[in-house]
């Protein structure tokens, strides 16, 4: 019996946006940002759990690859939220793997150092349907979708 490809959710947590990518093997099945409105609260954490749970059920996911928060770009509330989310995911029997921006940079460009924009271009070259989103993002005065390129494990 052939093995089924790994089903992974890439997750970039934030206080206002959640970057999400769904993989089945190397096939990118879903890619987007979910917006979280309002101040930090139990309801906001519950909304994040609900979003993740829906993806887990819909795609029968087995692994959560979560972006490790950078200490200078985080807060006590965001750290607490991520801890609670990881605990929740583990209780569901899903493996959790953390990765850093450095890990992503090395994966997409092992020979040379790159920045976020260069990495986004490499990701778009790997998944050409993302190229249109990247071009639109380059024109935005206040880019936010660049975060979507950070959830690819």
N, C-alpha and C positions, 0 to 999 in steps of 0.2 A: 504494500500500500504506500503510495507516494506521500511524502511529508507536505503538510500545508505550509505555505509561506508564513513567516512571522507577521503578526498583526500588531502594529505599534501606533500609539498616539504620541506625537510630539507636542509638548506643551510649554509655552512661554508665558509664565504667570506675570500679572501686573495689577496695579491698583485700579486701572480703568479699562484695560484691554487684556483679553486672553488670546494669545496666538495659538492656533491649533492646526496640526497636520496629521492626517491619518495615512498610514502606510500598510500595504499588504505586500510583504517582500520589498522589492524596490519600486513597486507601483504606488505612486501618490494618488490616493483615492479622494481625499478632501483636503482643502487648504483654506483657512480663513481666520478672521478675527471676530471674537464675540465681545460686545461692549458691556461693561458693568457700570451702571449708573449709581450715583449716590455715594455717601460716605461709608467708611468701613463699618460693618455690622455683622451680626450673625446671619442675617438674611442674605447679605452679599456673599458670604462664604458658602451658604447653602445653595445659592444660585450657581456658583462655580461647581459645586459637587453635582448639582442637577445636570448642568451642561456636560460635564465629563461622563456622568453615568449614562446619559442618553447616547453619547458616542460609543461608549464601551459596549452597550447592549446592541446598538445598531450594527457595529462592525465586528463584534465578538473579539474585542481587543485583549491582548495578553500582557503587554508591556507598556508602561508609561515612561517616556523619556522626557524629563523635565529640565528646563534650563536652570542652572544654579544661579541664584541671585548674587549680583555683585554687591559687596558691602556698602559701597558709596552710592549705589542707586537703589537702595531698598529702605524699608522702614520697619519699625517694630510690628506694626499691624500686618504688613505684607509678609514678613518672616513667619509670624504666627499663623497666618492664613495658609501659607505653603506647607508648614508643618502639619496642620490639620488635614489638608488635602492629601498629603503623602500617607498619613495614617489611615485615612478613609480608603484610599486606593489599595493599600496593602491588605486591609481587612476584606476587601473584595477578592483577594487572592491574585492580584495583579502585581507583577514585578515592577519595581521602580528603579530607573537608572537616571542619575543626574549627569549633566554635561555642562561645560562652561563655553563661553564664546571662544576661548582659546582652542578648546577641543574641536569646535566647528571649523574654525579657521584652519587648523592643521589637517582636518579631514578633507576640506575642499581645496586647500593649497599647501600640500606638505613641504614644497620646496622653498616657498617664500612667504613672508609676512604680508597679510592683506587686511584691509579695513572692512567695515560693514557693507559699504556700497560695492566694493569689489566682490565680496562674498555673495551678495545678492545677485550680482551679474553671473557669477559662476553657478549659482543655484538655478537661475533662469536658463542658463545654457544646458543644464542637466534636465530641466523640466520646461521645455519651450513654451508651453501654454501660459507660464508665469511671466513671460517677457512683456506682454501688454500691460500687466499690472505694474511691473517694474518701471516701464516707461512713463506711465501715468504718475507713479510715485515720485519720479525725478522732477516732475513739473509742479508738485505740491509745495506750497510755501511752508506748510507745517506738516511734514511727512510723518505719518503714523504707521502706515502699512509696512514699512521697512522691518518692523518687529516680526512680521509674519515670516520673514526669512530666517529668523533666529530660532524657530521651533522645529527645524528639520534635524532629526537625530542622525 
